[in-house]
Amino acid sequence: MENFDITKAPLEIERKFLIEYPDIGALRQMADYRVIHIEQSYLSAEDEQIGGRVRRITGGDSVRYIYTCKKRLTVLTRHEYEREISEEEYRELLTHKTPDTITISKDRHIFSFEGLVYELDVYDFWSDKATLEAEVKNEETTIPIPPCVKLIKEVTYDKRYNNSQLVRNLGDIDESAPPVSQMD
């Protein structure tokens, strides 16, 4: 991996929601709809050169490989460094996968609603729920919930719903336990 200064990477500001398993037919009717399949693995931070995550993204007839590294500034805001990598580099980086974690497999449904782009992730380990994310320009942005989505609760502030945590527990979250703050 090449060296990079994560503090000079673009900012990502997003909110995340737990939703009931969606009606895929209704999603397909949303503006700018498309779907991709993602296989996502997290990498050990053994040294300054490794860490972050890798993705294999399949959409239509194309396959892309992406390396991503993030640095949290606040609960909602992070620096995000991302670049496309070769299949060979992807396979090499997978040799540094964090021990005792799974590779997340999910279908990402992407669509627009009221000026925002939404990413709705349907995971292979949940049959009754999914997550919905919206990237925004600032932390105060109000997020309108699309009518095709049934909101359970916002989970932006509960790190149990971060993909980096879901890879450890296969999505098995004790809902009776109190939320785990992003800032802990």
N, C-alpha and C positions, 0 to 999 in steps of 0.2 A: 504494500500500500504506500502511496505517496503521502508526504506530510501535508497537512493543511491546517489553517487556523480556523477552528470552529466558530470563534467569536466574530468572524467576518462572513459567515454563512448567512443566507437569508433567514428572516424570522418566519416562524409558523405559529399562528394563533388559532386554536380550535377548541370546540366544545363537543362533548360526547354524551350520548344518551343510550340507555338501555330501552329497547322496544320489544313489543310482541313480535313473534315470527311474522314477517310481512306477506302480503298478498302479492306474489311476483307478477301476476297479470296486471295489477293496478300500478306497480312500479314501472312496467314497460310503457305505460301511457303517459308517464311524466316527461316533461320537456328535456331535450338533450340526453335522453336515456341511452346508456350503454352498460355492458357488463364485462368484467374481466375476472379471471381466476388467478388467485395469488397463493403461492407457497412461500411462507415467511419463516426465517430462522434467525435466532439471535446469536451473536458471536461473543466469546469470552474476551474480556479485556485483560489479556495476559501481559500486554505491554502497550505502549502508546500507539502502536501501529494497528492493533486489532481491537475490535469492539464494534458496537452498533448492530446492524442487521443486514441480511441479504434477502432479496426477493426474486422469485421466478414468476414473471407475470405473463399470462397467456390471454390473448384477446384476438378472436378471429383466427387468422392463420399465422399470427406473429407471436414470437416469444422474446421477451426482454429480460435482462438481468440487471438488478439495481442494488447498489451498496448505499446505505444511509447511516449517518451518525447524527445524533441530536444532543444538544446541551440545554438543559432546562434553565430558564430565567425566572419564570413564575409558574404557577399551576397551569396557566393557559398558554404561555408563550415560551417558545424554544428557538434556538438557532438550529437550522436543519441543513446539513451538508448532504448532497445526494449526487450520485453520478452513475451512468450506465457502465456496466462492466461486461466482459466477455463471458461466455459459458465456462471457459477454462478457469478464469479467475473466480467465478462463482463457485465452482467445484472445489477449488483450492481453499477459499474462505470457509466453505462448509466444514472443512477439517478442523476448524476452530470453533465449531458450534458449542454453545454453553452446555456443559454436562447436565444430565437429568432434565432436559427440556425436550419438548416436541417441536416439530415443524408445524406451524399453523397452516391449515388449508382453508381457504375461504373464497366465496364468490363476492365480489364487490360490485354493487349496483350503484352507478353514478348517474345523477340527474340534477336538474336545476329546479328551484322553486323560489319565488319571490326574490330574485336577484342573487341567491346564494347557490353554490354547488354543494351537493350532499353526497356523502359516501356511506352507503348502507352495506354493512358486512354481515353475511350469512355464513356462520362457521359450521364445519362438519360435526362438531361435538355438541351442538345445541339444536334441538328440534322445536323449541318453544319460544325462543327469543333470538335477538340479533342486536347489533349496535348501529347507531347512526351518528355520523360526525359531520360537522360543518366548519369549514375554515373561514375565518372572518378577518377583517382589516384591523379591528381593535378589540380589546377585552370587554368593552361595554356594549358591543353589538347585540341586539335582541335577535334570537333565533326563532323564526316562525316554524312550527312543526307542520310538515306537509300532511294533508288530509288522508293520504294513503297509509299513514304511520300511526300506530297506537302506542303512545308513550307509556313506559313503565316508570322511569325516573331518569333524572340527569345523573351521570356518573363521572363527569369531568373531574370532580374532586376526590374520587375514590379509586385509588391506584390498583385495586383488585381487578378492574376492568381494562387496564392497560394490556396491550398484546404481550408486552414483556413479562407480565405476570401470568397471563392466561397460558403461556407456553409451559409454565411450571405446574399448573393444577388442572389442565385439560378443561378449563372452563367450569370446574366444580367450585362454586362460590357459596359459602355459607351466608345466605341472606339474613339469617337471624343475628349474625354477628354485626357489630357496629362497623360503619365504613372505615376504611383505612385511608387517612388523609394523604394527599400527594406531597404534603410538606413534611411528613414524618421522616 
